[in-house]
Amino acid sequence: METFFQDFWALVDGAKTITFLVLFIIDFIAGVIVAIKAGTFAFNKLANCLSSNVLFLIAGYYLIGLMVTQDPAWQAVLIGSYALIIATMVANIGGKLKKLGLPIPDSISKLLVK
C-alpha cells in the first residue's frame, strides 16, 4: 500500500500541483478584482470559487493519476488532461484580464473563456 501512494504522489506532486495552485490563486484574485471593478463583489460569494469547474477538473486529474498507478497505459491521458487543465485555467485568467482592460488581441480573446 505504501508503494501505491508513493507511485501516485510521484505522478501528481511537485511542479504540476504547484502550477495548479498558483494558477488557481491568480484566477481567484483576478475574479475578485473583476467583481470589485464591476461593483458586484460580495464576501458571501467568495466561496463560490470552490465550486468552479476548474476544481472538478483538477480532481479528475488526480483520479486519472490513481488509474495510472494501476495501469500505466493511462499515462498519455494523464499528460493530456494536465495540458487541457492548464489551458483552461490560463483561458479563465485571460478572460478576466480582458475584463480588466488588458489589451488582448481579438484573435486571442475569442479563444478565452468569457
Buried (B, 14 or more C-beta within 10 A) or exposed (E): EEEEEEBBEEBBEEEBBEBBEEBBEBBBEBBBBBBEEEEEBEEEEEEEBEEBEBEEBBEEBBEBBBBBBEEEEBBEEBEEBBEEBBEBBBBBBBBBBBBEEEEBEEEEBEEBBE
